């Protein structure tokens, strides 16, 4: 694929990812569940004995091996949460907050929590499968929600069924999920919320899903093609081939300093924008040294950024790696820890290096 010289934009990772709660209506077989065990399946189990999957059919692919020490609980919509947001905003110079889950739209207080985050000075987005967006997006928009990244697990009922737990492969239910997703996308468009679709492309056999997404879903939807970490070169080659098939022209490359996220923006002939998102090999210089996953094959996400969890027993926890949940710290401890300084130093050093290289 021809690679034209395009502008490179570098910004700093100033985003806080908040696992708002654990509930979800999907049972996707590849879900990492933000690193935490599925709460409903592990309520009577102890750390060290957590299951990756259980009776619910839901999956948390790292939970049995990542050293998780707590079960996630819903984030409370109260002053405790506001204080946590303000403390982290000031300690890490944060500007954005992104709801994750579980499925954020199933949290009964999603609109109130969004308002609390906006009032605390954050620009707020979320990742959603769209199953309840139609009901909550109007109130979330009024509360100040800026954008929604929709995770697209399939564009047909058969495709969705294929990636669900065997006990939940119901085509009728899968079609309802697709219909709900479409209504959620329409609700974003109606209420002025930016919407994008995330779709993982393991190899070119998945190209039909991407083409169908571009052909059938609203042009209001910005499409983001995600490299599959498990498939490496075949995934990259497939995405580049799809972009060529659509006549996509590269416009700009975006790098996030202090985090492993990078993406290239393309413009399609009709004007629609599409992104190719990849993972950069970023590591925390001290924390990641000596880690058993710190090699080219086992570290799947690198240092992606800071995550906030709520543990009903001990309160807020800060995480930096979904494969190493044993690195989580209680909020108060994190704020005075060397880890906080390490994150800031990495971000600033990377920003300086990347922007200096561009200038040269």
N, C-alpha and C positions, 0 to 999 in steps of 0.2 A: 504494500500500500504506500503510495506517495506521501511523504511527510513534508508539508510546506513549513516554512519558517513562520511561526505565529507568536504573538505576544504572550509573555509569561507573567502571571499575576501572583504575588506572594502575600498572604495575610497570616495573621497569628491565630492559633486555635484558642479562642476565648469562649468556647461552648461548654456548658455543663449538661450532661446527659442524665436525666432523672428517670429511674424506673418507678413509674407512678403507682403500679400495683402488678399483681401476678396473673390475674384472670385473662383468659383468651378463649375464643370460640373455635380456634383452629387447632389441629394436632399435627403440625408439619414435622416431618421426620428429621429435618436438618436444623431445628431451632436451637440456638444457644441460650435463649431465655435470659440474656444479659448476665450469664454466668451463675445465676442463683438456681437452686433446686426448685422444681415445681412444688409450690407450697402444699397444695391439696394432697399430693402423693407422699409427702414426707413429714406430715404433722406429728407422727408418733415415732419418728426416727431421730437419731442423734448425729451430730457432725462426725464425719468419718464413715457414716453408714448411709449417706444420702443416695437415692436412686437417680439414674439418668432418665428413666421412664418408669411409669407405674400404672395403676388402674385407670387413671384419667385418659391415658393414651398420649398425653402431652410429653414433649421431649425437652431435656436440657442437656445437651451433648457433652458438656464438660463437668457436670455436677458431681459425678462419682470420683473424679480425679483432681479437681482444681482446689481442693482444700477449703471449700465453703464452710463457714462456721455458723451461719444464721439462715433463717427462712425469711423471704421478703414479705412485707405487709404493706397495705395501702398507705400512701403518703397522706398524712392528715392535713386538712385544709384549715389550719389554725396558725396562731402566732409562733408556735415552735418551728413550723416550716418557713415562715417569713424570716425568722432570726437566722435559720440555717442558710437561706438564700443570700441574705445581706452579708453574713460572715464570709461565705465563699466568694461572693462578688468582689469584696474588698481584698481578700487574701490572694486571689488568683487573677484579679483584673478581668473578670468575666463580663461579657456583654450579651450572650445568648443562652437560652435554655431550650432543651429538646426533650419532649416527653417520649419515653419508651415504655415497654411493658414486658410481658403481657400486652394486651390491647388497650391503649390509653382511653379510647372512647367508651369503654365499659366502666370506667371509674365514675361513680355518681357525682363526684365533686370536680370534674374536669374543668368546667367553666370557671368556678370559683378559684381553683388552683391557678388557672391561667391568669386571672385577674391579679392574684397575689404576686405572681412572677412578674407581670408587666409593671405593677406598681413598685416592685423592687428594682426596676431598671433593666429588665431583660427583654430582648426580642424573643418571642416564643414560637417554636414549631413543634411538630410531632411526627412520629412514624406510626402509620396505622394500616390495618388490613381493610378498613372501610366498613366493617360489619355493623357499626352503629353510628357512623358519621352523620347520616342524614338527620338524626334526632338531636345531636349535640353541637354540630358545627355552627348553626345560627347563634347559639348562646356563646360559644367559644369565640366567634368572630366579634361579637359585641364586647367580649372581655379583652380583645386585643390579639387573638391568635393571628400569626403572620403567614404561616405556611403549613402544609401537610405533605409528607412524603409517603405515598401509598406503596406498600409492598405488594407486588403482583406475583402470586404464586402460580397463576395460570390464567389464560384468557378464555378457556372453555371448561365446562364441568369436568370433562375427562382429565384435563391437565391438573386441575386442583385435586381430584380424587387420587391421582397417581402419587402425590407427595404427602398424603395423609396417613395416619396410623391405620392399619388394616381393618380395625373394628369400626372405623368412621368413614369408610370409602362409599359414601352415599351420593350418587349423582344429583338427586333432587336437592339435597342440602347444599351441595357444591354450587348448583345454579343459583340458589337463593343468595349465596355469598357473593357471586358475581353481580347479581342484580343490586345487592346492597352497596357494593363497591361503586357501581355506576351512579347510583343515587348520591353517594357521598362526594364523588367527583363533581357532580352537578351542583351540589350544595356549596362546595368551595367556590365554584364559578359564580354562583348567584350572590354570594356574600363577600366577594372580593378577596378571597384567600388564595394565595399562590399554591398550586398543586403540582406535584411531580410523581412519577411512577418509578419505583426501583424494581429492576428485573435482572436476576442472575442468569448468566449465559454460560453454562459449562462447556458446550461445544456447538458445532453448527447444526446439529439435529434440533436445537431449540430455536433456530432462526424463525420458524413459522410463528412462534409465539410473539416474537418481537415485531414481525411484519404485521401480524393481526392487531397487536396493540396500537401500532402507529396508524393503521388503516381504519380501525373501528372505534377507538376511544377519542374523546374530545380533544381538539387541538389546544384547548386550555391547559392540557396536561403536558408538562415537560417530562421527557423520558430519560431515565438514567440507566445505562447498561453497566452492570456490575460484574467484574471479573470473578470467576469462581476460584477460590484459593486451592481447592482440591484438584483442579484441572489445569492450572498453570498455563503453559504455552498454548494448549488447544483452546482454552477459553479466550485468550487474547486474540488468537488467529481468527476465531469465529466472530468475535465482535468487530474486528477490522474488516472482515469479509462482509458482514451485514451492513456496515457503514458504507462500504463501496457499492453494495447492491442498491442502497437507497440514494446514492449520489450525494452523500454527506460531505461537506467542506469544513475542515477544521478552522476554528476562529480564534481560540485562545486556550491556554493551559493554566490551570489554577493549582497552586500548591499551598497546603496549610502547614505553616511552620509550627513545630511542637506537637505534631500529630501525624499519623500515618496516612491521612486522606489526601488524595490528589485526583484531579479530573480534567478531562479535555472536553471543551465545548465544540459542538459541530452544528452547522446550519443545514437543514434539508432544503431541497428545491422549493418547497411551498412556504418556506420561512420558519417552519417549526424548529425548535432547538432540541438537541439531543446531547447527552453527556456520556462519556466513557469514564467510569470511575475505577481507580486502581488503588492498591495498598502499597505505600512506600515502606521500606524496611527501617522504621524508626524505633529506637530503643532508649529507655531511660539509662543514662550512662553508669549510674551506680546500682540502682535497683535491679536492672536486668542482667548485670554482670553475674555470671555463675549460674543463672537460671537454667534448668534442665531443658527448657524449650527454646533457649536462645541460640538457634541455628537456622539454616535456610529452609528447613522443611517443617519443623515442629511449631515454630512461632507463627500462628496463623493471622494475627491481627496487628502485631507490634504494639507500640504505645499509641492507642487510638484517641486517648483523652481521659478526662475525669468523669466518673460516674457517681451519682448519689443514690443510695438505697435507704430504705427504712426498715429497720428491724424492730418488731413490736416489743421485744424484751429490752434492748439496749439503746434504741433510738437510731439516729442517722449514722450511716456508715459511708465512707469514701472508698471507692475502688478504682484501680488503675489498670486492671487486666482481667478479662473474663476467663482466661486459662489459669490464673493464679489468684483466686479469690482469697487465699490466705494472706495476701498483701493488703486486704481491706483494713482501714483504721476507723475507729469512732471519730466523729466529726471534731470534737474538741482536741483529741490527740493529733489528728491530721494537721490542724491549724498551726500547731507549734512544732511540727515534725520536720526533719530534713527533707522528707519527700515533697512537701509543698515547695521548698526552695529549689529542689532539683527540677521540678516541673517548670517553674518560672525560668530557671537558668537555661534549660533545654530549649524552651520556646524562643527566648531572646537570642541565644547563640545560633539556632537554626535560621531565624529570621535574618540575622546579620550575615550569615554565610550565604544564604540564598539570594538576598538582595545585592550583596557585594559582587557575587558571581555574575548576576544579571548586568550590573553596571559595568563590569569589566568586559 
